[in-house]
Amino acid sequence: MNNMYVRWTSAEDSGALVRLNNKFNGVGVSASEVEQSLQNSNELVAIALLDEIPAGFACAQFFKSFCYSELVGEITELYVEEEARGKGLATLLIRFLEEELIRLGVTNIKVLTGNNNRAGIRTYEKSGYKLQDELVFEKEILG
């Protein structure tokens, strides 16, 4: 049985986060960029370890708007390395973020994922998320 757990990230995890994010998003951020981002007080970043080796991460954000009576939460990123999938790490990451968002006062958490992300969709549904009938618009700003 593998030893697996989730914890909050620290600056010491920046190298692992660079590696994992590059595999996930293909974005070559530097360790210093990761460390700077970890200081964002509205973003939660958790790392999943499998036998003490970083194998995944998840991010969530929360904010307050006068438009809503409660804090708004969103799981913005979730990635588990292919060789570590199927062991429950994604579910552990989701629950870990949810517990902190709930502690902060969030009562509704949103997730945005691709239509073709079948494994991700199953994982979110398994964690109690329900598909909503919403459209997402995006505009790339150049300049």
Contact map, one row per residue, 1 for C-alpha under 8 A:
11100000000000000000000000000000000000000000000000000000000000000000000000000000000000000000000000000000000000000000000000000000000000000000000
11110000000000000000000000000000000000000000000001100000000000000000000000000000000000000000000000000000000000000000000000000000000000000000000
11111000000000000000000000000000000000000000000001110000000000000000000000000000000000000000000000000000000000000000000000000000000000000000000
01111100000000000000000000000000000000000000000111110000000000000000000000000000000000001000000000000000000000000000000000000000000000000000000
00111110000000000000000000000000000000000000000111000000000000000000000000000000000000001001000000000000000000000000000000000000000000000000000
00011111000000000000000000000000000000000000011110000000000000000000000000000000000000001001100100000000000000000000000000000000000000000000000
00001111100000000000000000000000000000000000011100000000000000000000000000000000000000000000000100000000000000000000000000000000000000000000000
00000111110000000000000000000000000000000001111000000000000000000000000000000000000000000000000000000000000000000000000000000000000000000000000
00000011111110000000000000000000000001000000111000000000000000000000000000000000000000000000000000000000000000000000000000000000000000000000000
00000001111111000000000000000000001001000000000000000000000000000000000000000000000000000000000000000000000000000000000000000000000000000000000
00000000111111000000000000000000011001000000000000000000000000000000000000000000000000000000000000000000000000000000000000000000000000000000000
00000000111111100000000000000000000000000000000000000000000000000000000000000000000000000000000000000000000000000000000000000000000000000000000
00000000111111111000000000000000000000000000000000000000000000000000000000000000000000000000000000000000000000000000000000000000000000000000000
00000000011111111100000000000011011000000000000000000000000000000000000000000000000000000000000000000000000000000000000000000000000000000000000
00000000000111111110000000000010000000000000000000000000000000000000000000000000000000000000000000000000000000000000000000000000000000000000000
00000000000011111111000000000000000000000000000000000100000000000000000000000000000000000000000000000000000000000000000000000000000000000000000
00000000000011111111100000000010010000000000000000000000100000000000000000000000000000000000000000000000000000000000000000000000000000000000000
00000000000001111111110000011110010000000000000000000000000000000000000000000000000000000000000000000000000000000000000000000000000000000000000
00000000000000111111111000000000000000000000000000000000000000000000000000000000000000000000000000000000000000000000000000000000000000000000000
00000000000000011111111100000000000000000000000000000011100000000000000000000010100000000000000000000000000000000000000000000000000000000000000
00000000000000001111111111110000000000000000000000000000000000000000000000000000000000000000000000000000000000000000000000000000000000000000000
00000000000000000111111111111000000000000000000000000000000000000000000000000000000000000000000000000000000000000000000000000000000000000000000
00000000000000000011111111000000000000000000000000000000000000000000000000000000000000000000000000000000000000000000000000000000000000000000000
00000000000000000001111111000000000000000000000000000000000000000000000000000010000000000000000000000000000000000000000000000000000000000000000
00000000000000000000111111100000000000000000000000000000000000000000000000000000000000000000000000000000000000000000000000000000000000000000000
00000000000000000000111111110000000000000000000000000000000000000000000000000000000000000000000000000000000000000000000000000000000000000000000
00000000000000000000110011111000000000000000000000000000000000000000000000000000000000000000000000000000000000000000000000000000000000000000000
00000000000000000100110001111100000000000000000000000000000000000000000000000000000000000000000000000000000000000000000000000000000000000000000
00000000000000000100010000111110110000000000000000000000000000000000000000000000000000000000000000000000000000000000000000000000000000000000000
00000000000000000100000000011111110000000000000000000000000000000000000000000000000000000000000000000000000000000000000000000000000000000000000
00000000000001101100000000001111111000000000000000000000000000000000000000000000000000000000000000000000000000000000000000000000000000000000000
00000000000001000000000000000111111100000000000000000000000000000000000000000000000000000000000000000000000000000000000000000000000000000000000
00000000000000000000000000001111111110000000000000000000000000000000000000000000000000000000000000000000000000000000000000000000000000000000000
00000000001001001100000000001111111111000000000000000000000000000000000000000000000000000000000000000000000000000000000000000000000000000000000
00000000011001000000000000000011111111100000000000000000000000000000000000000000000000000000000000000000000000000000000000000000000000000000000
00000000000000000000000000000001111111110000000000000000000000000000000000000000000000000000000000000000000000000000000000000000000000000000000
00000000000000000000000000000000111111110000000000000000000000000000000000000000000000000000000000000000000000000000000000000000000000000000000
00000000111000000000000000000000011111111011100000000000000000000000000000000000000000000000000000000000000000000000000000000000000000000000000
00000000000000000000000000000000001111111000000000000000000000000000000000000000000000000000000000000000000000000000000000000000000000000000000
00000000000000000000000000000000000111111110000000000000000000000000000000000000000000000000000000000000000000000000000000000000000000000000000
00000000000000000000000000000000000001111111000000000000000000000000000000000000000000000000000000000000000000000000000000000000000000000000000
00000000000000000000000000000000000000011111000000000000000011100000000000000000000000000000000000000000000000000000000000000000000000000000000
00000000000000000000000000000000000001011111100000000000001111000000000000000000000000000000000000000000000000000000000000000000000000000000000
00000001000000000000000000000000000001001111110000000000001110000000000000000000000000000000000010000000000000000000000000000000000000000000000
00000001100000000000000000000000000001000011111000000000111100000000000000000000000000000000000000000000000000000000000000000000000000000000000
00000111100000000000000000000000000000000001111100000000111000000000000000000000000000000000100110000000000000000000000000000000000000000000000
00000111100000000000000000000000000000000000111110000111110000000000000000000000000000000000100000000000000000000000000000000000000000000000000
00011110000000000000000000000000000000000000011111000111100000000000000000000000000000001000100000000000000000000000000000000000000000000000000
00011100000000000000000000000000000000000000001111111111000000000000000000000000000000000000000000000000000000000000000000000000000000000000000
01111000000000000000000000000000000000000000000111111110000000000000000000000000000100000000000000000000000000000000000000000000000000000000000
01110000000000000000000000000000000000000000000011111000000000000000000000000000000000000000000000000000000000000000000000000000000000000000000
00110000000000000000000000000000000000000000000011111100000000000000000000000000000000000000000000000000000000000000000000000000000000000000000
00000000000000000000000000000000000000000000000011111110000000000000000000000000000000000000000000000000000000000000000000000000000000000000000
00000000000000010000000000000000000000000000001111011111000000000000000000000000000000000000000000000000000000000000000000000000000000000000000
00000000000000000001000000000000000000000000001111001111100000000000000000000001100100000000000000000000000000000000000000000000000000000000000
00000000000000000001000000000000000000000000001110000111110000000000000000000111100000001100000000000000000000000000000000000000000000000000000
00000000000000001001000000000000000000000000111100000011111000000000000000001111000000000000100000000000000000000000000000000000000000000000000
00000000000000000000000000000000000000000000111000000001111100000000000000111110000000000000110010000000000000000000000000000000000000000000000
00000000000000000000000000000000000000000011110000000000111110000000000000111100000000000000000010000000000000000000000000000000000000000000000
00000000000000000000000000000000000000000011100000000000011111000000000011111000000000000000000010000000000000000000000000000000000000000000000
00000000000000000000000000000000000000000111000000000000001111100000000011110000000000000000000000000000000000000000000000000000000000000000000
00000000000000000000000000000000000000000110000000000000000111110000001111000000000000000000000000001000010000000000000000000000000000000000000
00000000000000000000000000000000000000000100000000000000000011111000001110000000000000000000000000000000000000000000000000000000000000000000000
00000000000000000000000000000000000000000000000000000000000001111101011100000000000000000000000000000000000000000000000000000000000000000000000
00000000000000000000000000000000000000000000000000000000000000111111101100000000000000000000000000000000000000000000000000000000000000000000000
00000000000000000000000000000000000000000000000000000000000000011111100000000000000000000000000000000000000000000000000000000000000000000000000
00000000000000000000000000000000000000000000000000000000000000001111100000000000000000000000000000000000000000000000000000000000000000000000000
00000000000000000000000000000000000000000000000000000000000000011111111100000000000000000000000000000000000000000000000000000000000000000000000
00000000000000000000000000000000000000000000000000000000000000001111111000000000000000000000000000000000000000000000000000000000000000000000000
00000000000000000000000000000000000000000000000000000000000000010001111100000000000000000000000000000000111000000000000000000000000000000000000
00000000000000000000000000000000000000000000000000000000000001111001111110000000000000000000000000000000111000000000000000000000000000000000000
00000000000000000000000000000000000000000000000000000000000001111001011111000000000000000000000000000000011110000000000000000000000000000000000
00000000000000000000000000000000000000000000000000000000000111100000001111100000000000000000000000001000011111000000000000000000000000000000000
00000000000000000000000000000000000000000000000000000000000111000000000111110000000000000000000000000000000011100000000000000000000000000000000
00000000000000000000000000000000000000000000000000000000011110000000000011111100000000000000010010000000000011110000000000000000000000000000000
00000000000000000000000000000000000000000000000000000000011110000000000001111100000000000000000000000000000000110000000000000000000000000000000
00000000000000000000000000000000000000000000000000000000111100000000000000111110000000000000000000000000000000000000000000000000000000000000000
00000000000000000000000000000000000000000000000000000001111000000000000000111111000000000100100000000000000000000000000000000000000000000000000
00000000000000000001000100000000000000000000000000000001110000000000000000001111100000000100000000000000000000000000000000000000000000000000000
00000000000000000000000000000000000000000000000000000011100000000000000000000111110110001100000000000000000000000000000000000000000000000000000
00000000000000000001000000000000000000000000000000000011000000000000000000000011111110000000000000000000000000000000000000000000000000000000000
00000000000000000000000000000000000000000000000000000000000000000000000000000001111110000000000000000000000000000000000000000000000000000000000
00000000000000000000000000000000000000000000000000000000000000000000000000000000111110000000000000000000000000000000000000000000000000000000000
00000000000000000000000000000000000000000000000001000010000000000000000000000001111111101000000000000000000000000000000000000000000000000000000
00000000000000000000000000000000000000000000000000000000000000000000000000000001111111111100000000000000000000000000000000000000000000000000000
00000000000000000000000000000000000000000000000000000000000000000000000000000000000111111000000000000000000000000000000000000000000000000000000
00000000000000000000000000000000000000000000000000000000000000000000000000000000000111111000000000000000000000000000000000000000000000000000000
00000000000000000000000000000000000000000000000000000000000000000000000000000000000011111111000000000000000000000000000000000000000000000000000
00011100000000000000000000000000000000000000000100000001000000000000000000000001000111111111100000000000000000000000000000000000000000000000000
00000000000000000000000000000000000000000000000000000001000000000000000000000111000010011111110000000000000000000000000000100000000000000000000
00000000000000000000000000000000000000000000000000000000000000000000000000000000000000011111111000000000000000000000000000100010000000000000000
00001100000000000000000000000000000000000000000000000000000000000000000000000000000000011111111100000000000000000000000000000000000000000000000
00000100000000000000000000000000000000000000011100000000110000000000000000000100000000001111111110000000000000000000000000000000000000000000000
00000000000000000000000000000000000000000000000000000000010000000000000000100000000000000111111111000000000000000000000000000010000000000000000
00000000000000000000000000000000000000000000000000000000000000000000000000000000000000000011111111100000000000000000000000000010000000000000000
00000110000000000000000000000000000000000000010000000000000000000000000000000000000000000001111111110000000000000000000000000000000000000000000
00000000000000000000000000000000000000000001010000000000011100000000000000100000000000000000111111111000000000000000000000000000000000000000000
00000000000000000000000000000000000000000000000000000000000000000000000000000000000000000000011111111100000010000000000000000000000000000000000
00000000000000000000000000000000000000000000000000000000000000000000000000000000000000000000001111111110000000000000000000000000000000000000000
00000000000000000000000000000000000000000000000000000000000000000000000000000000000000000000000111111111000000000000000000000000000000000000000
00000000000000000000000000000000000000000000000000000000000001000000000010000000000000000000000011111111110000000000000000000000000000000000000
00000000000000000000000000000000000000000000000000000000000000000000000000000000000000000000000001111111111000000000000000000000000000000000000
00000000000000000000000000000000000000000000000000000000000000000000000000000000000000000000000000111111110000000000000000000000000000000000000
00000000000000000000000000000000000000000000000000000000000000000000000000000000000000000000000000011111110000000000000000000000000000000000000
00000000000000000000000000000000000000000000000000000000000000000000011000000000000000000000000000001111111000000000000000000000000000000000000
00000000000000000000000000000000000000000000000000000000000001000000011110000000000000000000000000001111111110000000000000000000000000000000000
00000000000000000000000000000000000000000000000000000000000000000000011110000000000000000000000000000100111110000000000000000000000000000000000
00000000000000000000000000000000000000000000000000000000000000000000000110000000000000000000000000000000011111000000000000000000000000000000000
00000000000000000000000000000000000000000000000000000000000000000000000111100000000000000000000001000000011111100000000000000000000000000000000
00000000000000000000000000000000000000000000000000000000000000000000000011100000000000000000000000000000000111110000000000000000000000000000000
00000000000000000000000000000000000000000000000000000000000000000000000001110000000000000000000000000000000011111000000000000000000000000000000
00000000000000000000000000000000000000000000000000000000000000000000000000110000000000000000000000000000000001111100000000000000000000000000000
00000000000000000000000000000000000000000000000000000000000000000000000000000000000000000000000000000000000000111110100110000000000000000000000
00000000000000000000000000000000000000000000000000000000000000000000000000000000000000000000000000000000000000011111100000000000000000000000000
00000000000000000000000000000000000000000000000000000000000000000000000000000000000000000000000000000000000000001111110000000000000000000000000
00000000000000000000000000000000000000000000000000000000000000000000000000000000000000000000000000000000000000000111110000000000000000000000000
00000000000000000000000000000000000000000000000000000000000000000000000000000000000000000000000000000000000000001111111110000000000000000000000
00000000000000000000000000000000000000000000000000000000000000000000000000000000000000000000000000000000000000000011111111000000000000000000000
00000000000000000000000000000000000000000000000000000000000000000000000000000000000000000000000000000000000000000000111111100000000000000000000
00000000000000000000000000000000000000000000000000000000000000000000000000000000000000000000000000000000000000001000111111110000000000000000000
00000000000000000000000000000000000000000000000000000000000000000000000000000000000000000000000000000000000000001000111111111000000000000000000
00000000000000000000000000000000000000000000000000000000000000000000000000000000000000000000000000000000000000000000011111111100000000000000000
00000000000000000000000000000000000000000000000000000000000000000000000000000000000000000110000000000000000000000000001111111110000000000000000
00000000000000000000000000000000000000000000000000000000000000000000000000000000000000000000000000000000000000000000000111111111110000000000000
00000000000000000000000000000000000000000000000000000000000000000000000000000000000000000000000000000000000000000000000011111111111000000000000
00000000000000000000000000000000000000000000000000000000000000000000000000000000000000000000000000000000000000000000000001111111100000000000000
00000000000000000000000000000000000000000000000000000000000000000000000000000000000000000010011000000000000000000000000000111111100000000000000
00000000000000000000000000000000000000000000000000000000000000000000000000000000000000000000000000000000000000000000000000011111110000000000000
00000000000000000000000000000000000000000000000000000000000000000000000000000000000000000000000000000000000000000000000000011111111000000000000
00000000000000000000000000000000000000000000000000000000000000000000000000000000000000000000000000000000000000000000000000011001111100000000000
00000000000000000000000000000000000000000000000000000000000000000000000000000000000000000000000000000000000000000000000000001000111110000000000
00000000000000000000000000000000000000000000000000000000000000000000000000000000000000000000000000000000000000000000000000000000011111000000000
00000000000000000000000000000000000000000000000000000000000000000000000000000000000000000000000000000000000000000000000000000000001111100000000
00000000000000000000000000000000000000000000000000000000000000000000000000000000000000000000000000000000000000000000000000000000000111110000000
00000000000000000000000000000000000000000000000000000000000000000000000000000000000000000000000000000000000000000000000000000000000011111000000
00000000000000000000000000000000000000000000000000000000000000000000000000000000000000000000000000000000000000000000000000000000000001111100000
00000000000000000000000000000000000000000000000000000000000000000000000000000000000000000000000000000000000000000000000000000000000000111110000
00000000000000000000000000000000000000000000000000000000000000000000000000000000000000000000000000000000000000000000000000000000000000011111000
00000000000000000000000000000000000000000000000000000000000000000000000000000000000000000000000000000000000000000000000000000000000000001111100
00000000000000000000000000000000000000000000000000000000000000000000000000000000000000000000000000000000000000000000000000000000000000000111110
00000000000000000000000000000000000000000000000000000000000000000000000000000000000000000000000000000000000000000000000000000000000000000011111
00000000000000000000000000000000000000000000000000000000000000000000000000000000000000000000000000000000000000000000000000000000000000000001111
00000000000000000000000000000000000000000000000000000000000000000000000000000000000000000000000000000000000000000000000000000000000000000000111
